[in-house]
Amino acid sequence: MANVTNLQINGKSTRIDADPERTLLSILRDDLQLTGAKYGCGEGECGACTVLLDGVPVRSCRRTLASIGDKKIETIEALEQNGKLHALQKAFIDADGMQCGYCTCGMIMSAVALLRKTPKPSFETVILWSRFLSPVSSESA
């Protein structure tokens, strides 16, 4: 049974007619063609599907449409502005930090969330933040 839902994605209101038990990842990729978040493990372990939900990094493969409500969703696609990459996107490219590129978007989105909260994090803060992003804690966000 489909339900019409209004989602706040990348600063825009978007109507979606989808089963409320579908994952946010499948909605983003299959219905909205926002393919930056990737399907990796499907269990919230790898982080390839990370998006920001009200500024908090979450694993979109573990979130149902019904669990989103009126929270603001931000994907990697929102970072580029007026043809210019976000500073973190550029830094990953400049440092050859892409590897295969599959989980890079999730890493960048997690780092964006950290830097918005703590613009000049200490090494210890970065380590604590990475622990916050464990699959168990990201489920409760």
N, CA, C and O of each residue as an XYZ file, in Angstrom:
564
protein
N       0.840     -1.187      0.000
C       0.000      0.000      0.000
C       0.876      1.238      0.000
O       1.720      1.393      0.883
N       0.700      2.106     -0.951
C       1.508      3.317     -1.080
C       0.868      4.465     -0.314
O      -0.354      4.565     -0.201
N       1.724      5.316      0.201
C       1.301      6.522      0.894
C       2.030      7.702      0.282
O       3.218      7.601     -0.023
N       1.343      8.814      0.097
C       1.986     10.018     -0.395
C       2.620     10.718      0.798
O       1.963     10.984      1.804
N       3.884     11.006      0.670
C       4.649     11.629      1.741
C       5.419     12.800      1.170
O       5.928     12.731      0.052
N       5.504     13.874      1.935
C       6.358     14.992      1.568
C       7.670     14.856      2.311
O       7.696     14.773      3.539
N       8.755     14.833      1.563
C      10.081     14.746      2.150
C      10.818     16.051      1.908
O      10.635     16.694      0.874
N      11.638     16.433      2.847
C      12.497     17.596      2.706
C      13.888     17.085      2.335
O      14.650     16.646      3.197
N      14.203     17.148      1.055
C      15.466     16.597      0.559
C      16.287     17.695     -0.100
O      15.846     18.343     -1.049
N      17.483     17.887      0.422
C      18.420     18.854     -0.142
C      17.799     20.232     -0.322
O      18.007     20.903     -1.333
N      17.034     20.633      0.681
C      16.442     21.968      0.699
C      15.168     22.130     -0.100
O      14.654     23.241     -0.231
N      14.653     21.043     -0.635
C      13.429     21.123     -1.436
C      12.390     20.144     -0.907
O      12.726     19.064     -0.420
N      11.139     20.534     -1.007
C      10.050     19.637     -0.638
C       9.759     18.731     -1.838
O       9.579     19.202     -2.961
N       9.718     17.430     -1.577
C       9.510     16.451     -2.641
C       8.404     15.490     -2.231
O       8.453     14.885     -1.160
N       7.400     15.360     -3.105
C       6.318     14.403     -2.849
C       6.739     13.039     -3.369
O       7.270     12.903     -4.471
N       6.486     12.039     -2.546
C       6.824     10.668     -2.936
C       5.645      9.766     -2.613
O       5.060      9.864     -1.534
N       5.300      8.903     -3.530
C       4.225      7.939     -3.337
C       4.882      6.567     -3.244
O       5.178      5.937     -4.258
N       5.104      6.117     -2.015
C       5.845      4.871     -1.832
C       5.410      4.170     -0.556
O       4.858      4.785      0.356
N       5.667      2.896     -0.515
C       5.397      2.083      0.668
C       6.208      2.639      1.840
O       7.423      2.793      1.719
N       5.567      2.943      2.968
C       6.274      3.516      4.103
C       7.323      2.602      4.715
O       8.144      3.065      5.507
N       7.322      1.315      4.372
C       8.320      0.389      4.912
C       9.555      0.255      4.017
O      10.504     -0.447      4.368
N       9.541      0.926      2.865
C      10.737      0.922      2.022
C      11.847      1.715      2.690
O      11.582      2.609      3.494
N      13.072      1.394      2.362
C      14.188      2.116      2.963
C      14.363      3.486      2.306
O      14.028      3.698      1.141
N      14.898      4.392      3.101
C      15.224      5.708      2.568
C      16.201      5.572      1.405
O      16.084      6.288      0.410
N      17.155      4.665      1.522
C      18.128      4.460      0.448
C      17.436      4.095     -0.855
O      17.772      4.648     -1.902
N      16.485      3.183     -0.814
C      15.812      2.785     -2.055
C      14.986      3.937     -2.629
O      14.903      4.088     -3.848
N      14.386      4.735     -1.780
C      13.624      5.908     -2.246
C      14.570      6.887     -2.934
O      14.297      7.354     -4.040
N      15.685      7.195     -2.269
C      16.644      8.150     -2.833
C      17.164      7.668     -4.185
O      17.166      8.423     -5.157
N      17.596      6.430     -4.246
C      18.240      5.915     -5.455
C      17.241      5.577     -6.558
O      17.410      6.003     -7.701
N      16.207      4.819     -6.222
C      15.308      4.284     -7.247
C      14.225      5.254     -7.679
O      13.864      5.295     -8.855
N      13.703      6.032     -6.747
C      12.597      6.925     -7.081
C      13.065      8.329     -7.432
O      12.485      8.980     -8.301
N      14.116      8.802     -6.757
C      14.545     10.190     -6.923
C      15.857     10.334     -7.694
O      16.318     11.453     -7.921
N      16.461      9.221     -8.098
C      17.712      9.203     -8.852
C      18.837      9.990     -8.168
O      19.689     10.575     -8.837
N      18.831      9.998     -6.832
C      19.925     10.564     -6.047
C      20.825      9.384     -5.680
O      20.591      8.696     -4.686
N      21.842      9.164     -6.487
C      22.607      7.925     -6.406
C      23.938      8.056     -5.655
O      24.760      7.141     -5.697
N      24.155      9.173     -4.976
C      25.385      9.340     -4.207
C      25.502      8.346     -3.073
O      26.566      7.763     -2.865
N      24.427      8.148     -2.342
C      24.412      7.132     -1.283
C      24.356      5.771     -1.967
O      23.538      5.549     -2.860
N      25.218      4.875     -1.548
C      25.329      3.569     -2.198
C      24.814      2.451     -1.309
O      24.854      2.543     -0.082
N      24.328      1.392     -1.948
C      23.988      0.176     -1.215
C      25.272     -0.616     -1.065
O      25.878     -1.033     -2.052
N      25.681     -0.818      0.177
C      26.883     -1.611      0.442
C      26.494     -2.922      1.080
O      26.235     -3.912      0.394
N      26.456     -2.921      2.399
C      26.177     -4.166      3.125
C      24.687     -4.372      3.396
O      24.253     -5.505      3.604
N      23.901     -3.298      3.396
C      22.478     -3.406      3.694
C      22.172     -3.622      5.162
O      21.017     -3.837      5.531
N      23.194     -3.566      6.003
C      23.027     -3.802      7.437
C      23.469     -2.618      8.296
O      23.486     -2.718      9.523
N      23.823     -1.507      7.668
C      24.244     -0.332      8.417
C      25.662     -0.404      8.941
O      26.055      0.409      9.778
N      26.432     -1.360      8.464
C      27.800     -1.544      8.943
C      28.819     -0.713      8.170
O      29.726     -0.140      8.774
N      28.690     -0.638      6.857
C      29.773     -0.087      6.040
C      29.742      1.433      5.907
O      30.796      2.050      5.752
N      28.574      2.045      5.961
C      28.474      3.499      5.872
C      28.371      4.054      4.465
O      28.284      5.271      4.304
N      28.376      3.212      3.437
C      28.297      3.700      2.060
C      26.989      4.447      1.783
O      26.923      5.257      0.858
N      25.966      4.184      2.568
C      24.643      4.784      2.348
C      24.377      5.998      3.246
O      23.237      6.451      3.344
N      25.408      6.526      3.898
C      25.221      7.597      4.876
C      24.696      8.875      4.244
O      25.222      9.360      3.242
N      23.642      9.406      4.859
C      23.091     10.718      4.537
C      22.911     11.451      5.863
O      23.056     10.855      6.930
N      22.595     12.738      5.794
C      22.333     13.494      7.010
C      20.833     13.629      7.194
O      20.098     13.961      6.264
N      20.403     13.369      8.397
C      18.992     13.498      8.777
C      18.962     14.524      9.903
O      19.412     14.252     11.015
N      18.426     15.710      9.603
C      18.498     16.845     10.529
C      19.936     17.067     10.994
O      20.185     17.367     12.161
N      20.876     16.916     10.062
C      22.276     17.179     10.333
C      23.048     16.035     10.964
O      24.257     16.146     11.167
N      22.380     14.951     11.276
C      23.014     13.801     11.930
C      23.240     12.703     10.889
O      22.313     12.340     10.166
N      24.469     12.168     10.807
C      24.703     11.091      9.847
C      23.955      9.819     10.240
O      24.034      9.363     11.381
N      23.231      9.258      9.281
C      22.487      8.020      9.499
C      22.701      7.097      8.309
O      23.036      7.539      7.210
N      22.504      5.830      8.547
C      22.603      4.829      7.487
C      21.234      4.714      6.825
O      20.287      4.206      7.425
N      21.136      5.185      5.598
C      19.837      5.222      4.918
C      19.315      3.843      4.549
O      18.131      3.696      4.249
N      20.176      2.830      4.565
C      19.709      1.467      4.275
C      18.917      0.897      5.448
O      18.214     -0.101      5.291
N      19.021      1.515      6.611
C      18.358      1.014      7.819
C      17.181      1.894      8.242
O      16.542      1.616      9.257
N      16.890      2.928      7.497
C      15.789      3.837      7.820
C      14.631      3.611      6.862
O      14.811      3.589      5.644
N      13.454      3.446      7.418
C      12.281      3.317      6.565
C      11.732      4.697      6.254
O      11.997      5.661      6.973
N      10.979      4.780      5.196
C      10.317      6.027      4.834
C       9.449      6.504      5.990
O       9.409      7.699      6.282
N       8.756      5.583      6.648
C       7.878      5.940      7.768
C       8.637      6.569      8.932
O       8.052      7.329      9.703
N       9.913      6.271      9.073
C      10.683      6.789     10.203
C      11.225      8.198      9.981
O      11.793      8.791     10.898
N      11.060      8.732      8.794
C      11.668     10.020      8.456
C      10.848     11.203      8.969
O      11.409     12.171      9.482
N       9.530     11.130      8.833
C       8.686     12.243      9.263
C       9.036     13.518      8.517
O       9.207     13.507      7.298
N       9.142     14.620      9.255
C       9.443     15.904      8.619
C      10.915     16.298      8.759
O      11.264     17.466      8.590
N      11.767     15.334      9.065
C      13.196     15.618      9.200
C      13.795     15.984      7.844
O      13.347     15.512      6.799
N      14.803     16.827      7.887
C      15.475     17.269      6.676
C      16.553     16.258      6.290
O      17.396     15.874      7.100
N      16.496     15.845      5.037
C      17.439     14.879      4.486
C      18.432     15.644      3.625
O      18.049     16.477      2.803
N      19.713     15.350      3.825
C      20.738     15.945      2.973
C      21.618     14.836      2.418
O      22.130     13.998      3.161
N      21.784     14.844      1.110
C      22.614     13.856      0.445
C      23.861     14.535     -0.114
O      23.956     15.762     -0.129
N      24.800     13.739     -0.564
C      26.042     14.255     -1.144
C      25.763     15.197     -2.312
O      26.547     16.108     -2.574
N      24.662     14.984     -3.005
C      24.329     15.834     -4.151
C      24.122     17.296     -3.763
O      24.269     18.186     -4.601
N      23.782     17.551     -2.502
C      23.527     18.922     -2.054
C      24.808     19.701     -1.770
O      24.765     20.925     -1.647
N      25.932     19.025     -1.665
C      27.165     19.715     -1.269
C      27.717     20.616     -2.363
O      28.194     21.715     -2.077
N      27.661     20.173     -3.594
C      28.145     20.992     -4.708
C      27.211     22.195     -4.859
O      25.990     22.043     -4.880
N      27.788     23.370     -4.963
C      26.987     24.593     -5.112
C      27.516     25.410     -6.287
O      28.703     25.732     -6.343
N      26.642     25.740     -7.211
C      26.990     26.582     -8.356
C      28.216     26.066     -9.110
O      29.081     26.840     -9.522
N      28.273     24.758     -9.281
C      29.360     24.159    -10.022
C      30.660     23.994     -9.249
O      31.665     23.559     -9.813
N      30.651     24.337     -7.962
C      31.860     24.214     -7.144
C      31.674     23.109     -6.121
O      30.662     23.055     -5.424
N      32.661     22.231     -6.039
C      32.622     21.169     -5.049
C      32.754     21.733     -3.642
O      33.362     22.783     -3.437
N      32.188     21.036     -2.691
C      32.372     21.357     -1.273
C      33.858     21.177     -0.954
O      34.539     20.385     -1.605
N      34.354     21.898      0.028
C      35.770     21.825      0.400
C      36.203     20.395      0.735
O      37.324     19.999      0.417
N      35.323     19.619      1.374
C      35.686     18.237      1.696
C      35.753     17.364      0.444
O      36.620     16.496      0.345
N      34.870     17.579     -0.492
C      34.936     16.828     -1.747
C      36.258     17.122     -2.451
O      36.940     16.215     -2.929
N      36.603     18.394     -2.505
C      37.863     18.789     -3.139
C      39.056     18.215     -2.384
O      40.017     17.758     -3.002
N      39.005     18.232     -1.061
C      40.108     17.690     -0.254
C      40.294     16.196     -0.512
O      41.428     15.725     -0.599
N      39.215     15.456     -0.632
C      39.325     14.021     -0.927
C      39.993     13.801     -2.280
O      40.824     12.905     -2.432
N      39.630     14.612     -3.249
C      40.237     14.488     -4.583
C      41.714     14.856     -4.513
O      42.567     14.123     -5.015
N      42.014     15.996     -3.888
C      43.403     16.467     -3.812
C      44.302     15.492     -3.064
O      45.484     15.377     -3.388
N      43.769     14.789     -2.075
C      44.565     13.852     -1.273
C      44.498     12.427     -1.813
O      44.970     11.494     -1.163
N      43.913     12.256     -2.996
C      43.733     10.921     -3.579
C      43.048      9.984     -2.588
O      43.424      8.820     -2.451
N      42.035     10.512     -1.900
C      41.332      9.745     -0.886
C      40.140      8.985     -1.409
O      39.308      8.530     -0.625
N      40.037      8.834     -2.714
C      38.840      8.227     -3.287
C      38.855      6.704     -3.266
O      37.782      6.101     -3.220
N      39.993      6.062     -3.297
C      40.080      4.611     -3.436
C      39.168      4.190     -4.590
O      39.321      4.699     -5.701
N      38.226      3.278     -4.356
C      37.328      2.917     -5.454
C      36.168      3.906     -5.563
O      35.464      3.931     -6.573
N      35.970      4.716     -4.532
C      34.935      5.735     -4.564
C      33.573      5.286     -4.058
O      32.669      6.108     -3.909
N      33.418      4.014     -3.797
C      32.099      3.493     -3.448
C      31.605      4.030     -2.109
O      30.448      4.436     -2.002
N      32.449      4.040     -1.097
C      32.010      4.489      0.227
C      32.412      5.930      0.510
O      32.136      6.446      1.594
N      33.061      6.587     -0.451
C      33.560      7.943     -0.246
C      32.449      8.921      0.114
O      32.636      9.765      0.990
N      31.313      8.825     -0.537
C      30.217      9.766     -0.255
C      29.783      9.675      1.203
O      29.515     10.696      1.835
N      29.713      8.470      1.735
C      29.356      8.293      3.141
C      30.396      8.894      4.068
O      30.057      9.510      5.078
N      31.669      8.713      3.720
C      32.737      9.310      4.525
C      32.637     10.834      4.519
O      32.759     11.482      5.558
N      32.414     11.388      3.342
C      32.319     12.843      3.226
C      31.127     13.367      4.006
O      31.247     14.368      4.712
N      29.972     12.710      3.892
C      28.783     13.188      4.610
C      28.995     13.121      6.120
O      28.557     14.016      6.844
N      29.656     12.079      6.602
C      29.957     11.975      8.031
C      30.890     13.095      8.463
O      30.699     13.697      9.520
N      31.901     13.377      7.643
C      32.852     14.444      7.965
C      32.184     15.818      7.915
O      32.495     16.685      8.731
N      31.277     16.022      6.974
C      30.538     17.287      6.901
C      29.768     17.517      8.202
O      29.794     18.614      8.760
N      29.086     16.481      8.677
C      28.318     16.603      9.922
C      29.230     16.969     11.092
O      28.893     17.834     11.901
N      30.373     16.315     11.176
C      31.325     16.615     12.253
C      31.792     18.055     12.172
O      31.783     18.763     13.179
N      32.201     18.502     10.992
C      32.754     19.847     10.859
C      31.704     20.938     11.043
O      32.041     22.050     11.449
N      30.466     20.646     10.759
C      29.407     21.626     11.038
C      29.203     21.784     12.535
O      28.913     22.875     13.025
N      29.359     20.686     13.251
C      29.180     20.719     14.704
C      30.425     21.246     15.402
O      30.332     22.006     16.366
N      31.590     20.839     14.910
C      32.871     21.210     15.513
C      33.819     21.607     14.381
O      34.507     20.750     13.826
N      33.863     22.899     14.030
C      34.646     23.325     12.873
C      36.144     22.999     12.926
O      36.765     22.800     11.883
N      36.720     22.945     14.111
C      38.148     22.613     14.238
C      38.308     21.511     15.275
O      38.772     21.756     16.389
N      37.919     20.294     14.901
C      37.944     19.206     15.884
C      39.376     18.773     16.217
O      40.270     18.796     15.371
N      39.555     18.387     17.456
C      40.823     17.791     17.861
C      40.872     16.349     17.349
O      39.859     15.804     16.911
N      42.035     15.750     17.408
C      42.180     14.354     17.026
C      41.244     13.485     17.866
O      40.600     12.572     17.350
N      41.179     13.779     19.167
C      40.324     12.999     20.076
C      38.855     13.121     19.685
O      38.107     12.146     19.756
N      38.443     14.317     19.275
C      37.056     14.532     18.860
C      36.745     13.716     17.611
O      35.667     13.133     17.501
N      37.676     13.673     16.680
C      37.473     12.881     15.461
C      37.302     11.408     15.825
O      36.426     10.731     15.287
N      38.135     10.914     16.734
C      38.036      9.518     17.162
C      36.689      9.264     17.837
O      36.034      8.262     17.552
N      36.272     10.164     18.728
C      34.968     10.004     19.397
C      33.833     10.045     18.383
O      32.882      9.271     18.491
N      33.920     10.929     17.410
C      32.886     11.041     16.376
C      32.784      9.739     15.586
O      31.684      9.282     15.275
N      33.926      9.146     15.263
C      33.885      7.896     14.502
C      33.227      6.794     15.322
O      32.571      5.917     14.760
N      33.391      6.825     16.626
C      32.700      5.841     17.477
C      31.204      6.116     17.509
O      30.401      5.184     17.558
N      30.825      7.395     17.480
C      29.412      7.771     17.429
C      28.754      7.198     16.182
O      27.571      6.859     16.193
N      29.525      7.092     15.114
C      28.988      6.608     13.858
C      28.910      5.096     13.754
O      28.649      4.559     12.677
N      29.131      4.415     14.852
C      29.003      2.961     14.797
C      27.574      2.607     14.441
O      26.665      3.387     14.724
N      27.348      1.462     13.831
C      26.007      1.090     13.389
C      24.950      1.137     14.500
O      23.802      1.500     14.241
N      25.313      0.784     15.697
C      24.329      0.775     16.786
C      23.886      2.188     17.116
O      22.689      2.449     17.240
N      24.839      3.107     17.261
C      24.459      4.469     17.640
C      23.767      5.206     16.512
O      22.892      6.031     16.774
N      24.133      4.934     15.241
C      23.483      5.632     14.144
C      22.031      5.195     13.981
O      21.229      5.924     13.397
N      21.691      4.036     14.479
C      20.303      3.578     14.421
C      19.412      4.379     15.357
O      18.218      4.528     15.095
N      19.968      4.890     16.435
C      19.145      5.575     17.426
C      19.014      7.060     17.160
O      18.268      7.746     17.859
N      19.725      7.576     16.161
C      19.702      9.007     15.872
C      18.348      9.439     15.353
O      18.148     10.618     15.057
